């Protein structure tokens, strides 16, 4: 069974947070290439999930 949008969103959040806590090159304002990719993925999934919730709830 395919993962739900919510599950993918939460996994992206966890991966983004974990990377930020362990990467010495990332800060809240500046990210390394991997950190930037993880942040962008998280943001895209967050936007999609919130749009889905807005549509569902009217």
C-alpha positions as CSV (number, residue, x, y, z in Angstrom):
1,X,0.0,0.0,0.0
2,X,1.3,3.4,-0.9
3,X,2.2,5.8,1.9
4,X,-0.3,8.6,2.6
5,X,0.6,12.2,1.9
6,X,0.6,12.8,5.7
7,X,3.1,9.9,6.3
8,X,5.5,11.3,3.6
9,X,5.1,14.8,5.1
10,X,6.0,13.5,8.6
11,X,9.0,11.4,7.3
12,X,10.3,14.5,5.5
13,X,9.9,16.5,8.6
14,X,11.8,13.9,10.7
15,X,14.6,13.6,8.1
16,X,14.9,17.4,7.8
17,X,15.1,17.8,11.6
18,X,17.6,14.9,12.0
19,X,19.9,16.3,9.4
20,X,19.8,19.8,10.9
21,X,20.7,18.4,14.3
22,X,23.7,16.5,13.0
23,X,25.1,18.6,10.1
24,X,27.9,21.0,11.1
25,X,27.4,22.9,7.9
26,X,23.7,23.7,8.4
27,X,22.2,26.5,10.5
28,X,18.7,27.8,10.6
29,X,19.6,30.4,7.9
30,X,22.1,28.5,5.7
31,X,21.9,24.9,4.6
32,X,24.3,22.6,2.9
33,X,23.2,21.0,-0.4
34,X,21.6,18.0,1.3
35,X,20.0,20.2,4.0
36,X,18.6,22.4,1.3
37,X,17.1,19.4,-0.6
38,X,15.6,18.0,2.6
39,X,14.1,21.4,3.5
40,X,12.6,21.9,0.0
41,X,11.1,18.4,0.1
42,X,9.6,19.1,3.5
43,X,8.2,22.4,2.3
44,X,6.6,20.9,-0.8
45,X,5.0,18.1,1.1
46,X,3.8,20.5,3.8
47,X,2.2,22.8,1.3
48,X,0.5,19.8,-0.5
49,X,-0.8,18.4,2.8
50,X,-2.1,21.7,4.0
51,X,-3.8,22.3,0.6
52,X,-5.4,18.9,0.9
53,X,-6.6,19.6,4.4
54,X,-8.1,22.9,3.3
55,X,-9.9,21.3,0.4
56,X,-11.2,18.5,2.5
57,X,-12.4,20.8,5.2
58,X,-13.9,23.3,2.8
